[in-house]
């Protein structure tokens, strides 16, 4: 039997030096937000950011399809610390990138970002109380950096590989097949027949935006619930005329958070009433073009995320005969388009497969704790941002029923509270300790029927019905808990560098 070393470090053992206190992975909304919160709430902590792409922005730099825009209002998708100043609250991609770039430049964060640096490994060493992160650039050259805390702002989907619906016969199609995640820079669709497969936020954005196409057909297997709202927030723009920018933004943000919360709760408590309301708005918008089969989903509102249609642009395109909706199942692709199971054929020059994303946990980064690989499905969420028995590590997974940045803001604030507690107590390691995972009763908080969620449950961390081991979907309550709850709650344990038990090599070889 192999022996083990049990030598303990002295009680006053010091953590090993690091390149930065906090390493932020990803320079999109989550990463930039964390950097600013560190400046505001933990200015004594050094930090750096690494970004796999050559530009910041994350999702907003990657997606370049026509009409790319937010599917949440920018008074909640914007940061708590930086007012959204544009007239439109449903913003296009370039406006969001301008917002992020201005924040990064005004707050001198750009010089802390290491671009073209894809993280390919993260290793925690308990004896040094630090992470060693391995990066690789686009030429394959590798480098490492060390940090006391690792913060992942890398999003929740696979940047390299979208969901592949594996349509039969796609190799026979003689036109172009495009996925929105990898939209060609100079795609020529002028005067062409386009089919967009899908009925979610991406499809409903692309369809009315391809104005130069001869016709765009949205081919859906299942209808989606749509919510029409103005692209401009009249209330916000009114306030900005009379109030300071920051105060007007704060009031509008409060209003929109409350409205989001009320709408979601009403959909869960009285789904039939919400169905009636949404259907009535669609009928008013489409008039005699309304087709119940195309716009009556077989699920309740907010069983999947509501799909926003700003200024009813999607429906205006339908009324102008520039777009149409077909509800059917795909039999196969052929040389000239798509053969449907109903027997109907759709001709196409271009097919856009807006069939969804493929989720990824922790940016697909191999994470190891003292040499042991972390399988995220074996761990529970803690306070919606840390994970059971994984030290000095946090990540952002935004809300499904509200704006992503709402979670990113409160997670950043919470991590800063933890870092400040560690400074005040002279500790270097914070670990959500869970001795007996079987003592917790799992609950699927992803009670959304969306395909991209259901396809990924097997890789997601676990969650329970009660805090702190829960990824809650209630922002209003989460904000209270994260800002006011005790840091030293008896679950999050604080310690310092310690020796790691290891087997002598000669005994391992003799075993």
FIVO-42710 format. One record per residue: x, y, z of N, C-alpha, C, O in turn; residue in three letters. Coordinates in pm, whole numbers, plus 50000, padded with zeros to 5 digits. Each point is the difference from the previous one (the first is absolute). Example, Ala and Ser with C-alpha at 12.3 -4.5 7.8 and 13.67 -1.06 7.14 Angstrom:
% FIVO-42710
513194943150780499115011950000500905012050000501044999850066Ala
498615010749862500825011950006499235010950073500515011150017Ser
% end
This chain:
% FIVO-42710
500854988150000499155011950000500885012350000500995000750072Unk
498655008849848500805012149992499875008250126498935000850059Unk
502175005249981499975008850115499675014149958500015003149880Unk
499705005650215499725014049971500795009050091500264996750116Unk
500135014849830500715009850080498985008350077499005004249943Unk
501244998450183499035007350082500625012350064499465005550096Unk
501694998949851500665011750057499115012349988499475002749892Unk
500345004750216499185012050000500895012549993501085000350058Unk
498445009749872500705012849999499785006850133498994997450066Unk
501925011349976499795007650123498725008249992499555003449891Unk
499884999750223498745007450005500105013549932499005005249949Unk
502195000750049500175013349942500524999349857500605009549950Unk
499174978949983500474998349864499465011049909498855004250012Unk
502005000449899499625010749910499664994549861500584990149955Unk
498475016349980499674996249863501145004349908500685009850027Unk
499504982749866501065003249904499665013049926498825003449986Unk
502185003749966499765012349923499194997149875500024988949947Unk
499265021250006499194998549879500235012049907500485010550042Unk
499154987649830500115010849903498915010450019500205011949975Unk
498624983550071498925009250033499104993350103499934987750008Unk
499395020250071499094994350099498824993249934499614989050040Unk
499815017549860498824994649932500274999449850500395010049939Unk
499404978350003500084998549855498584998449947499284990850040Unk
500335018049870498674999849939500134993949861500795004849918Unk
498454984850055500024993549869498815004949920498854997550035Unk
501435009549856498955005349914499855015050014499855005250111Unk
500195001849777499855014650001498695004049931499965008949915Unk
498984984150126498665003749957499295007250113500655006050086Unk
498044993449916499235007050103500404995450140500245008450087Unk
499844978649936500294994950135501405004050046500185004650113Unk
500814993749799501385003050039500255014750021500655003950097Unk
498835004449813500175014550015499305004850126500535008450073Unk
498294986349953499295003750121500784996750126500055008150093Unk
500564980049911500774996150117501205009350018500335003750113Unk
500335000049779501155008950009499625013350064500725005250085Unk
498155000449874499575012850055499614998650146500325008650082Unk
498984980649952499624997850140501234998550089500005004750114Unk
501034988949836501254999050077500595013850024500445003150110Unk
499565005249787500505013650017499205007650104500555007850078Unk
498144990049924499125007450089500014994750143500045007750096Unk
499924979049918499764993950131501214993250062500064998350122Unk
500914997949797501224993450052501225005949931500754992849934Unk
499475020250082501095006649927501384995450041500985002749929Unk
499134990250184501304995050043500414987249928501134995450014Unk
497964998949909500284987549930500465002849857499375007649927Unk
501734986250034500455001049861499214990249915499574989550049Unk
500265013849824499254990949913500495001349856500615010049961Unk
499094979749962500274999949857498884992649930499284992250063Unk
500565010249808499014993149920500694992849885500975005049943Unk
498524983350022500474993049881498804997649909498934996150046Unk
501275006149827498924999149901500504992349879501035003349942Unk
498234986250020500444991449891499935006949865500744996349909Unk
498385013550076499845006949873500955012049994500645003550099Unk
499435002949784500895011549983499315013150036500645010550001Unk
498064988850029499255011850040499184996550124499724988350026Unk
499915021950049499134997750115498544999549954499695002949884Unk
499434993350206498575000149969499354986450008498784999250015Unk
502014990049977499414986750012498944997449895500265000849880Unk
498534996150165498884997149911499805011049897499704997349884Unk
500465015250159499695011349913501085002449896499785007449904Unk
501374986550113501045000549897499924987849910500345000749882Unk
499204988050173499934987649922498865000249899500194996849883Unk
498615006850163498834999349913499935012249910500015011350047Unk
499914986249821499985010849902498844998749901500045005949892Unk
498934986650144498894998149907499165012749988500055008550089Unk
499194993049803499215012249977499055002950117499274991350046Unk
500765021249999499075004350104500404996550141499235002550093Unk
501954991649927500414995650133499695010950103500405011549985Unk
498894984550120499535009650101499784992850132500064987750008Unk
499705020150094499704994350131498594994249999499125005049929Unk
500664984650151498634995150018499495003550138499014994550048Unk
501695014950017499575006050127500205015049988500795004649917Unk
498515002950166500215014549996501355003550061500454993450094Unk
500175016849853501345003650042500055007050136501085002750051Unk
497775000350006500005005650136500174988950104500275002850116Unk
499574984749841500334988750088501154991749944500724993650076Unk
499475006549791501174993249943501245008650016501134995049994Unk
498675018050027501115008750034500424997850145499274993950078Unk
501915011249957500534998150135499345009450101499515010749965Unk
500494985050158499445008250107500795013050017499465010150044Unk
501834989649921500885011550024500145009349879500625010550012Unk
498834985949872500215007949880498695002149926499484990649939Unk
499955021550063498735002549933500054997149851501025002049934Unk
497864993150014499834998249857499465013249944498945004550042Unk
501775001749866499695013549958499355000949862499605010949958Unk
500304977949972499415000549867498485001350007499384996350100Unk
500045008949794498565001849995499264986749998498964998450064Unk
501584992049860499374986849992500424991450119501194999050032Unk
497844994950032500314991150112500164985649953500624991950069Unk
498835004849813500304987349935501085003149898499735005349893Unk
501504991550143501165005549929500594990149900499924987950018Unk
500685017649876500684991549903501404996650051500525006350093Unk
500084983649846501304995250042501085010750001500725001150099Unk
499425006949794501035010450001499845009950114501015004650055Unk
497774998849983499795009450112500444993850132500555006950086Unk
499214980149929500424993250123501524999350006500595002050107Unk
500054995249779501464999849997500585013850032501025001050069Unk
498345009449881500465013650031499915002750150500905006050058Unk
498034989550004499795001450144501114993050078500575005750093Unk
499744982049868501034992250071501395006149978500805000950094Unk
499485003249784501315005849972500215013250075501105002850047Unk
497855005149964500115012750075500304997350147500835006950059Unk
498514983350000500244996650140501454995750019500685004450093Unk
499794986949818501354994750010501065011049987501014999750070Unk
498745009749843500985010749979499945010650110501045004550048Unk
497774999449991499875010350102500534995350135500475008050080Unk
499464979149945500424994650130501364993249993500414993250094Unk
500295008549793501374995049983500114985050025500894995250069Unk
498184997649873500004985450012500654993349879500524988950011Unk
499455017849875500504993749878501454995450016500374989349951Unk
500455018650117501404996350015500204987750088501104994550007Unk
497865001350061500084988050084499524987349928500054989050055Unk
499505012749821499464988649924501094993849913500675007049924Unk
499484980150087500914992649912499144993249893499334990050029Unk
500695015449848499194994649892500684987849937501164997150028Unk
498094996049886500524988249930500604990150100501084994549978Unk
498205003350130500504991150106498874990750045499215003350088Unk
500734985249850498974990150034500484991750118501094994249996Unk
498105005050109500364992150117499764985349969498904996049964Unk
502154996050050499914985749968500214991250123500014987749989Unk
500155018450127500144992350124500085009150120500575010949994Unk
498854984550117500065007650125500244990250114499204990850020Unk
501885011050054500394990550104500145007150135500755009650015Unk
498514985450083500075005250136500984991850081499964987749998Unk
500925019250074500984993650087499745004550143500245011650034Unk
499274979450049499675003650138501245003650081499915008050093Unk
501234986049874501225002950077500525014149973500735005550082Unk
498905000249804500415013749967498835009850008500205012149996Unk
498594982650017498775008250003499935009049877499825012250012Unk
500334981749871499945008049878499624991449879500174987849999Unk
499315019249900499704993849873501155002449902500575010949995Unk
499754978849929500905001749886499164997749875499434989349981Unk
500515020949935499144999649882500874999449875500915008149982Unk
498804982249934500754998249875499205005849885498804997449986Unk
501885010549931499355006549886500714996349871501174996149998Unk
498065005149894500554997049868499545010849903498825003549998Unk
502125001949921499615010249903499634993449868500084987849986Unk
499535020349916499514994749873501094992949920499694992749906Unk
501575009350132501114993249932500424987250071500914993049955Unk
498435004150157500304987850073501025001750111500324990350069Unk
500205021849950500985002350106499305000350135498945006150016Unk
501674987350082499404999050133500755008650102501205002349989Unk
498045002350111500585007750109499154997550124498904994649991Unk
501625009250125499254998250124499985012950080500855008749984Unk
498164992250102499925011050096499384994550128499324989749998Unk
500915017150112499494995150128499115010550065500165012149980Unk
498894983050099499065009050067499504993550127499984987850013Unk
499625020650079499424995150124498554995549978499554990150057Unk
499725017449857498594997149975499774999349849500565007949924Unk
498614982550035499674998449858498525003149980499124993950061Unk
500625015849852498645004649973499684997849853500645005949913Unk
498384985550059499674996949861498835008649953498884998950050Unk
501405009649854498975007649932499924995549856499875008249909Unk
500214978850070500144994349866498674996149937499984993349897Unk
498915010950165498714997149941499534985850029500564993150085Unk
498415002849844499404987050030499814991349876499374989450008Unk
501175015049878499844991649882501354997649933500995006850028Unk
499024983549883501204995649930500315009749886499245001049904Unk
501885006150108500395009749897500454993049872499945006049892Unk
500514981650119500594993149885498994992149919500174998149879Unk
498784997250187499104990649935498555002750041499644998050116Unk
499535006749790498585001850031499274986750001500584989749965Unk
498175010450073499204987749995499784996149854499605008149917Unk
500684979350054499824994749865498754991349998499974989250059Unk
498995015649872498744992449995500114987949907499104991749997Unk
501995007149927500284988449914498844997049904499444989050001Unk
500245020849919498944998249902500444990549889501125001149949Unk
498024989850016500314990249895500115007149865499225009049969Unk
501764986849953500145004849863500645013649984500005005549890Unk
500555000150218500545013549987501165000749901500275010649943Unk
500404978150036501114999949904499505001349856500785002749909Unk
497924995350071499445000849864499595014249961499795002849882Unk
500095005950215499545013649971501085007649924501165000150041Unk
498455006149847500975006649913500205014750032500855006749939Unk
498384998550156500195013750043500925000850121500814991050023Unk
499055019850054500835002050118499234996350127498815003150013Unk
501884990350080499434997050132500835007550103501234998750003Unk
498115009150080500705008850094499414998450139498794999150017Unk
502105000650082499555000750138500265014150050501085005549975Unk
497975000750096500185013950044501255002450084500525011250004Unk
499954978450064501185001650084501255002749917500985005550050Unk
498984990549824501165002049912499555006549869500174994449892Unk
499255017350120499445007049884501145005449912500905006750051Unk
499074990449818501055005249911499995015249996498945006250005Unk
502224999749985500125014650007499275006949886499355010250023Unk
500754984449856499435006849883498984991149929500064998449878Unk
499024995950197498994991349939499085008349910499435010050042Unk
500454985749834499135006849903498664992849995499904988949946Unk
499075017350109498674993949996499005008749924498794997550005Unk
501705012649926499135009049925499244992449892500594993349916Unk
498095007850088499164993749899499884985050011499494993549909Unk
500975000850201500004985450013498904995150095499515007450085Unk
500134980149896499014993650088500744993850119500924992149982Unk
498675011750137500674995750122499034992550089498855004350018Unk
501604984750038499244992850103500795001050130501184996850004Unk
498165007650100500605000450134499314989350083498805000950028Unk
501964988950012499434989150080500095003750147501095002550052Unk
497784997850016499985003650140498955010650026499505006349907Unk
500154995550220498975009950034500345007850125499135006450059Unk
502134993249984500405006950121500495014049973499735005849895Unk
501014999750202500445013949994500885002749879499885010649938Unk
501004980050027500895002249886499225000449869500195008949918Unk
498934981450064499214999549876499125012349985499925005849891Unk
499424998150217499065011249990500735013349986499385010149966Unk
501924990150060500825011849973500465000249855499955010449935Unk
500504978250015500554999249865498935002549894500245007349904Unk
498594986650112498985000249895499655014249954500055002649879Unk
499605006850211499655013449951501205008549960499845010749941Unk
501364984750092501205007949974500604997349862500815008049951Unk
498824980949986500534996849866499115006649895499374993449917Unk
500605019750088499055007849919500284998949851499075001549920Unk
502164995850039500334999549858499724986349939500134998449878Unk
499504992050202499674986849947498685000749923499175008650028Unk
500654982449876498734999649927498874996350094498925005949996Unk
501334984350089499024995850100500724991650105500934992549969Unk
498635008950155500574992250110498884991950065498995005550043Unk
501214981549961499034991050063500554994950131501094994150004Unk
498195007950104500384994150127499314986450011498774999250007Unk
502024990349995499494986550009500124995250145501114998550052Unk
497764999350011500014995950140499344986450017499024996649933Unk
501534995850159499374987550040498935002650104498934993850000Unk
501385015750092499095003350109499925015150014501045006649999Unk
497774999150014499885014650019500625004650131500234992150092Unk
500025020949915500605006550117499075011050048499285006149920Unk
500734996650209499255011350053500795012949977501175000950038Unk
498195008949900500645012849970499405011250083498815000150031Unk
502065009450004499575011750075500445012449925501195002049974Unk
497855006349990500305012249924500205011650096499215002150092Unk
501875005449887500215012050079500795010249917500714996249906Unk
499185016650126500745010149924501504998450021500454996150107Unk
500325007049788501454999650012500495011350089501054998950063Unk
498205012149942500345011250086499164999550127498804997349995Unk
501825005350117499285000750128499595014550023500815008250042Unk
497944994849931499535013750011500145005650140500305011950017Unk
499474979750083500135004450139501445004150030500245010450062Unk
500694981449894501435002950024500425012949930500675008450060Unk
498944993149816500405011949925499365012750056500595010849993Unk
498194987950062499355011450065500785004150125500265011850021Unk
500124978350061500735003050123501335006849970500435008950073Unk
500234986849820501325005349969499965014849963501025006950006Unk
497824998049956499875014149966500045008950123500375011749992Unk
499254982650124499835008350120500904995950116500215007950093Unk
500324980049903500784995050112501444997349957500264998049882Unk
500675001950213501374995849968500004986049941499164991650033Unk
501805005949877500054987349928499974987950095499254990549977Unk
501565010150128500104988750092498694997350073499634988450018Unk
499685022150024498744998350074498904994849907499234991350038Unk
500715014149841499004995349904500204985149970499044992449990Unk
502225003749995500324985949972499604991150118499444989349981Unk
500855015350139499694992150120498504997850014499574989050034Unk
499645021449941498554998850011499464990649892499144991650027Unk
501355010049851499544991549890500384985450024499214990949973Unk
501995007050076500454986450030499114993550106499614988549987Unk
500075019150117499114994950105498644996449941499454989450029Unk
500025019449889498694997649937500024987349915499094991850008Unk
501955006649909500064988649909500234986950073499464989649960Unk
501345010750146500204987850081498674995650059499664988149997Unk
499605021350057498714996750061499024994649897499294990250025Unk
500675016249858499084995449896500364985949952499124991749979Unk
502195005650005500444986649962499554989750102499484989349966Unk
500715014050161499654990850108498504997650004499564988650014Unk
499665022049974498544998750003499514991649882499144991350017Unk
501405011349864499584992849881500314985050012499184991649964Unk
502025005350087500374985950014499104992950101499534988949975Unk
500255017650138499164993850103498574998149950499384989750026Unk
500105020049903498644998849948499914988649899499004992849997Unk
502045005649920499994989149903499974986450069499384990649950Unk
501285008350164500024987450073498704997750079499544988750013Unk
499895022050037498804998750084498714999649918499074992750034Unk
500885015249857498795000649917500384999349853499845009749926Unk
500654978750030500494998849862498925002649895500305005549894Unk
498464990750133498955002049901499765014949974499775004149886Unk
500285003850220499825014549985501125006149916499765008749916Unk
501474986650107501145005249925499914995749854500335007749910Unk
499244979950068499794995449862499015009049927500235003949885Unk
498694999350182498985008649939500565013749966499745005549893Unk
501034999950200500595013349979500955000049881499915008749914Unk
501004981550081500994999549892499324997549866500375005949899Unk
498664985350101499284996849876499255012249947499995002649880Unk
499395004850209499285012049959500945010149935499655006149899Unk
501554995650159500975009449944500464995449861500205008349910Unk
499974978650072500404994849869498905002349898500265003949886Unk
498504993650154498875001949909499875014649958499725003049885Unk
500505006050211499935014349968501105004049903499795008349911Unk
501384985850106501135003549915499874994249859500295006849902Unk
499264980750089499974993149871498685001649925499974998449878Unk
498975004750192498705001349934499604987149932500014989450061Unk
499635011549810499544988049929501154990649965499764989349944Unk
501465014650086501144991049978500224990650119500844991149994Unk
498425010950112500194991450118499564985749969498924997649947Unk
501964993050088499754985749980500204993050134501124999350051Unk
497804995550005500074993950132501004988550004500694998150100Unk
499384994249793500934988649998501455004650012500824993450064Unk
499495018049875501385004949998500385007250128501195001650029Unk
497815002850049500325008550115499354995450131499785008050090Unk
499914978949919499474994450124500894988550045499804988649958Unk
501175014150127500924989550047499274989650086498985003150061Unk
501554984749944499394989450082500465000350145499844990250073Unk
500745021049970500495001450137499575013750053499585008649924Unk
500544993250206499615012750061501095010549984501174996649989Unk
498445016250009501025010649998500974998450118499604997250113Unk
501685004849857501104998950095500324985650040500854997850087Unk
498494992249850500584986550005501265000049914500924992150021Unk
499095016849882501205003949927500075015250005499005006650027Unk
502174998649947500175014450007499105007149898499934996049884Unk
499395014650161499195008049908500915006449895501105004550031Unk
498424995949846500795005449890499555014449972498845002449966Unk
502075006850048499705014149984499985004149852500894996449923Unk
498095011250040499905005549865499895015250010498905005150020Unk
502215002149967499955014650014499285006749883500254997049884Unk
498855011950151499235007449899499284990849902499685004149888Unk
500074983650153499274990349916500644998249862499314997249903Unk
502025004550089500664999949869499824986849925499884999949877Unk
500114989250195499804986949939498634999249932499874994949889Unk
499135010150179498644999349947499785010249889499214997749908Unk
501485013550100499925009949892500594994249871499485002649891Unk
501594989550120500594993549883499034990049938499954998549878Unk
499294994850207499004990649949498895007549925499584995649893Unk
499965015450162498925007649936500465006349869499185002749912Unk
502114999750077500555005649876500354989249898500585002949896Unk
499074984650136500284988549913501504997849976500394993949901Unk
500435011150192501444997449994500374987550079501104994649984Unk
497995000850100500294988550085498734991950021498885005249987Unk
501304982150045498864991350030500454989350099501194997850020Unk
497844995650040500264989550098499374987049952498844999849959Unk
501944989550045499504986749966500224991050122501114999450054Unk
497844993749987500104990850114499924985849946498964995749949Unk
502144997050063500064986749940501244992850053500775005750078Unk
499434982049880501194992250035500834997549874499454998349891Unk
501845001550126500914998149887500164985149970500344992050088Unk
499425004549787500274986449954501484998949963500704991150047Unk
499765018149866501405000249961500305012549917499115006349943Unk
502184997050053500465010049906500174993249864500344988249993Unk
499415019349899500324994949867500765010849923500405010050059Unk
499784988249814500855009149922499485014350001500795009449997Unk
497904992450006499435013449983499335005650123499425010949994Unk
500624982150118499355005150120499714989350102500854991650029Unk
497945008850027499644991050109498684993049969499005006549968Unk
501024980450041498804992049986499394998050139500684995350092Unk
498065008349922499334999050129499194987150011499624994149899Unk
500145001650223499274987550022498555000949955499354989849975Unk
500135022350016498635001949952499884997749851498904999149947Unk
502244999949984500014998749854500345012949929500304999949880Unk
499665011250192500325013049942501505001549982500784994250076Unk
499635013449825501425002749977500255015050009499245007949944Unk
501834996050126500405014050010501275002149919501034993950028Unk
498905014749871501175003149919500895009950075499505008550072Unk
501814990349910500935008950070501315001349925500484990649936Unk
500095021350075501385002349956500954999350120501154995949988Unk
498335008350128500785000150124499154994150112498825003450012Unk
501764987950068499324994550117500795004050124501204997350010Unk
498135009050083500605004250127499484990750110498804999450026Unk
502114993550039499604990450104500095006750137500984998350073Unk
497985009249962499935006650131499374990550100498965002850060Unk
501714985949957499434988950078500494999550144499694990550073Unk
501065019649968500345000750142501474998550030500824997049914Unk
499465005250212501374999450051500274986650066499094992250030Unk
502185005349990500444988450076500655005250127500985007549994Unk
498484988750122500515005350126501364993850034500314988949958Unk
500465018550117501294995350049500195005150142499655011450031Unk
500894980250055500255003950139501455004550013500914993449950Unk
499295017750118501355005350028500825001849874501214997949999Unk
498105006049893500725002649876500754988049945500945001649922Unk
498654986550117500654987349961501454999150049500784991949950Unk
499565016350146501375000050051500214987950092499214998150093Unk
501814993649884500314989350095500475006150133501045006650006Unk
498194991150098500325005450133500404988450091499314989850004Unk
501795011950068500484989650093500275006250136500535011150011Unk
499104981750092500295004150138500964989850060499654988450020Unk
501565016150008501064991250050500164987549913500164988950049Unk
499785013549821500224989349903498774992349961500034992849900Unk
498875008450175498794992449970499095008049907499635011350032Unk
500004983149852499115007249907498655002950064499454991750073Unk
500015019949899498695003850051498944996449897500045004849887Unk
499024986650151498824997149918498875008450059499524997050109Unk
500065013349820499085009850056498664993850038499315005150089Unk
500314984249845498714993750033500034993050136498964996250053Unk
502235002250003500134994250134499975010550109500074996750118Unk
499845015949845500075010950097498695007850003499265000549902Unk
500485005750214498815008250017500355014849991501075004350044Unk
498005003449897500145014650005500005004750145499274994650083Unk
501545015449945499945006950129499805014749973500795006349929Unk
498164999450128499665014249982499975003949851500295011449964Unk
499354979149952499815002549857501285004149926499935004449886Unk
501234994250179501225004349931501234992050038500974999949924Unk
499034993350191501124991350036499514985649999498834997449972Unk
502074993150058499664986049985500564991950117501095002850050Unk
498164987449991500364992050117501414994449987500364993849900Unk
500445008750205501354994450015501005004549894501044993749982Unk
498655017149948500965005949905500425013650056499195009250007Unk
502084992150033500435012450068500285011649905500434998149886Unk
499325014050164500415012349932499625000449852500815003449913Unk
497964992950061499524998749862498575004849991499164996650084Unk
500545011449814498635004549978499735001549852500935001649920Unk
497804997850044499615001149859498635006549992499265000450099Unk
500405004549784498715006649979499164991749903500444996949890Unk
498354999750153498984994249913498775008750017499334999550104Unk
500385008549796498945010050012498624994350018499804987849994Unk
499265021050026498604995850019499394995449869500345005049893Unk
498754985550117499234995749885498765008649982499455000949890Unk
500105005450219498765007749996500235015050017499055007550025Unk
502184996849962500335014250015501355002549932500614990849946Unk
499835021650057501235003649930501244993550063500104998950122Unk
500834997049794501234993450044500775008650100500514994950100Unk
499575018049872500865008850080499505001750143500795003350088Unk
497944994549935499495000950137500734990050090500395003450112Unk
499804984549838500754990050079501485003750005500634999150106Unk
499925005149780501435003349997500335010950102501044999250066Unk
498115010749947500245010850097500014994950144500925003150075Unk
498064989249963499934995950141501044989450034500464999150114Unk
499914992849787501084990350023501325007350022500754996650091Unk
499535013449826501235007750016500065006750137501034999650067Unk
497875006449973499955006550131500254989950112500725002750095Unk
498664985549890500154989750104501444995150009500544998750110Unk
500094998749777501394995350001500905010450064500934996650073Unk
498815015949900500785010650065499814999750151500955002250074Unk
497844995049972499764998750145500824988550059500555001150109Unk
499514987949817500794988550046501485003650005500694996950097Unk
499805009649798501415004049998500335009550114501074999150060Unk
498035010049970500235009550110499984993050135500755003750090Unk
498394986349923499974992150125501324992550017500524999350111Unk
500014995249781501284992950007501135009650040500874996650080Unk
499115015349864501005010150038499895003350148501025000750070Unk
497785001249978499795004150139500324989050100500345002850115Unk
499554984649843500244988850090501374993649979500354990450069Unk
500425014849835501334994549977499994986149941500924992250024Unk
498045004549900499904986849938500205001249850499835010849943Unk
500524978149993500295000249856499164990149920500064999949877Unk
499174991850192499224989749931498555000550050499745000150120Unk
499325000149783498574999550031499384988449924500064999549878Unk
499354991250196499464987849939498594997350049499794999050121Unk
499234999749790498664995450042500084985250035500034991549911Unk
499995005550218500274986350045498724991750002499005004050059Unk
501064984549877498884990750000500554986050025500564993749911Unk
499285001750212500584987050039499204988449942500584990049960Unk
498115011350036499164988849957499005004749894498895004250035Unk
501474995149839499085004449894498674992550001498985005549959Unk
501024982050086498764992250002498995005450100498834996149997Unk
501625012850091499085005850098499105010749937499015004250061Unk
501335000149817499225010349933499034993749901500324990249934Unk
498495015650057499004995249906500045008849875499755012050006Unk
500574981849883500115007649875498655004949952498974993750021Unk
501075017949913498815005149933500465006449870500995007349998Unk
498294990149896500355006049871499465014249994498815002149978Unk
502065007650043499575013949993499865004649855499465010749973Unk
501044981149935499845003349859498674994249951499974991649911Unk
498945013150150498694994849963499485007049876498835003849991Unk
502074998049914499665005649870500044988549900500884991450006Unk
498185008749901499954989149902500855002849877500034992049907Unk
500685019250093500855003549885500984988849970500594994150091Unk
499575002949779500864988949961501425001650046500614990350045Unk
499955021849947501415001950036500244997550148501104996250040Unk
497865005950044500114996950142499894985050023500834994050068Unk
498154999949875499754985850023501134991349946500314989650057Unk
500315014649833501114992249942501245000150087500884991649983Unk
499195017850111501255002150072499934996850149500975002250072Unk
497904992749976499864997450143501064990550052500395000950117Unk
500084989949799500944989850045501395005650028500824993350063Unk
499465018949891501335005850025499955011250103501045004650046Unk
497764999749992499875011650088500234996350146499704988750041Unk
500845020650039500084997650144498624997950059498995003749939Unk
500974990450179498724996750064499495011750084500745009250035Unk
497984990049996499375010650078498934993750089499484989349971Unk
500215017550139498994995250093498855010050006500035010449934Unk
498974986250146498835008650013500275012150088499295010049992Unk
501744989150093500245010550097501415005749986500944993349957Unk
499185019450081501325006150008500774993850116499374995250095Unk
501985004649900500845006749901500344991649878500655004849907Unk
498914982450093500414991049891499005000849884499394990049964Unk
500465021749978498945001949901500375010749899500575010450034Unk
499104987049842500095010249896498605005849985499204995349918Unk
500515014750159498665005850003499695007849873500915004849933Unk
497804996450036499555008249888499185011950047499175005349926Unk
501084999050198499265011150059500985011450030500595000450108Unk
499575008749797501005010550017499715008950119500925003450075Unk
497845000549946499685009350108500434994350135500605007150080Unk
499104980249945500414993850126501504997450003500645001650103Unk
499914994349784501454997449994500805012450035501004999350070Unk
498565012149881500735012450025500065002850150501035004450051Unk
497874993250019499985001950146500944990250068500815003850084Unk
499084983449878500814989750064501495002149976500814998550091Unk
499565004849785501415001349965500625012450062501205000150030Unk
498015010449989500555012450053500015000350152500865006650059Unk
498214986550006499865001250145500264987350077500215000550122Unk
499804987949812500224987450070501404999250058500945006049947Unk
499204986550161501314998550064500974993049906499654990249935Unk
501585014950059501044993549920500444987150069500034989449939Unk
500315011650189500384988150079498714993650050499615002150115Unk
499744990249799498684994450030500054985750053498974993550014Unk
502225001750016500144986350049500174990049888500314988450026Unk
499485015849850500194991449883501265004149925500844991749966Unk
499285021150009501215005249935501115000650105499955008150093Unk
501044983349891501074998850099501235007849955500275001049880Unk
500465004450215501195008249970501224993850065499974996050116Unk
501125003449808501224993650049501195005949927499895010149930Unk
501274983550089501235004349933500644988249929499474988950001Unk
501675013749938500704989549927500264988150091500295001550119Unk
499584986649823500224988050079500704989549914499975000549877Unk
500664990050191500674989149928498974990749940498944997850057Unk
501384996749827499134990549934500584986150018501174997849966Unk
498054992850086500474986450018500374994149865499255001349903Unk
501904992250091500434993849875500744987250029500624998550106Unk
499324992149800500644987150019501435000549948500215004749888Unk
500794990650189501374999449948500064991949871499354989649988Unk
501425015249916500024993949867500424985450006499484991649927Unk
501515005550162500504986450002498944990250053499954988549957Unk
499205016350137498964991250053498904998349898499434989149989Unk
500255021649933498984998849898500424989949895499204992049952Unk
502095008450014500504990849897499984985750048499834990749921Unk
500355007550214500054986450053498624994350027499864988050027Unk
499105020649966498674995350036499494989349903498894995050016Unk
% end
